[in-house]
């Protein structure tokens, strides 16, 4: 009764148990996305933008290849060796890198946006095997995003792409084609003239001055004259790729999407600009998730009952001990210069390596039985007195090592 009266007397205090809320978050699954669509529909662009907005890991074939090469991993060295020999990177190697990334510590903490998988190539795994891999992922996708676009519109857009041979940047037709740019410019000028008729003379003069001084956004840069068309962007090749997608991949993906809860299936119009696609996806995700990123929510809850004005961050139950070292069985005091905040509490790490490991995924170092200070026991006695037996029993009881 007393506790109920206290809760009624303090209606603005946090009614949730902080430890239970923190444990619930640490055990929760991060939100994961997979983006589907025809070749050239903009899957990679949307996936990259979505990963930046949701603060999760972007996973795509070329991205994981570049990352492994840059970090000089075992897979990266294999890729470099193949490229130096003038050979292409095998589908098996690319798939293994993608699956390894999906099981990495940072993905387990932040979640992922996967694009380009399953792929059209069946060199290593068939389409059905790739679909089965998606279904059996440890972190299953929460949202399926399907970019829809008609064959004609898509092929016309792909065939209009040009690439800068020096930078590798790809430009759409409305960025380099003089006829399309001139048409857009005339349409904009006509719209401005109609708007100017309704404005005062003074506003018209100011606008003319601004237009004269401003840089012409429709002027074609000189570098655009050296753009080239990639073989895969030729109209006939684009049509073949889209036809292959419809023949071997579309039906299995439709079956996968049919199994998905319609609340978590997002279909967007591929004819819209990438930023508009992102906004549409954001609105669907917000409606479906109801703020699924719980770290900000828990931070807000942790400040409901403040100890002192403007007091927010607190020391964790670890104190100054490094949680990464504790997980390894050692008690090491952390360096105050390597302190980080997580879920409203401060954690002090002992080294740059420990800090990097903790930042990738703090969950293994915070979930029970952590923090459990290691206890070191020395068992000694006369020969054949049972030292080994008692040591094994103690280790089994307290989950230690002999």
Number of C-alpha atoms within 10 A of each C-alpha: 6 7 8 8 9 10 14 11 10 11 9 10 15 15 12 10 10 13 9 10 16 20 15 13 17 19 12 12 15 21 22 22 22 22 22 24 23 24 20 19 23 21 23 23 15 23 27 18 17 23 20 13 11 16 14 22 24 22 25 21 18 12 12 20 19 13 14 19 16 12 11 14 12 10 19 20 15 16 23 18 13 14 12 10 9 9 11 10 15 12 16 12 15 19 19 12 20 19 14 11 20 22 13 13 18 19 22 23 21 19 26 28 29 26 24 19 19 23 19 15 12 15 10 14 16 15 19 15 13 17 19 13 16 18 13 10 12 11 18 19 21 17 24 23 21 22 20 16 18 12 15 10 12 22 24 16 19 23 21 19 21 23 18 17 13 9 7 10 10 16 16 14 18 17 18 21 17 14 11 12 18 14 12 14 16 11 12 11 12 12 11 11 12 10 11 14 10 9 10 9 11 8 10 16 11 10 12 11 10 11 11 9 8 9 9 10 9 14 13 14 10 7 10 15 11 11 18 13 16 15 11 15 21 16 16 12 15 22 21 13 19 18 16 15 17 14 11 16 20 17 12 15 18 12 11 15 19 11 10 15 11 11 13 19 18 17 18 17 15 22 17 12 11 16 13 15 21 19 12 15 17 15 10 17 18 11 11 14 14 8 11 13 15 17 15 13 12 16 17 13 18 22 16 13 14 13 10 7 6 8 10 16 16 15 13 17 13 18 14 20 22 27 31 25 18 19 18 10 16 16 17 16 17 22 16 12 10 15 15 14 13 14 21 20 15 18 25 25 27 21 17 11 11 18 21 12 16 22 15 16 17 20 18 17 19 20 14 10 10 14 16 12 15 13 10 11 11 7 11 11 8 7 7 8 10 12 14 12 11 12 18 14 13 15 14 12 9 9 10 16 11 13
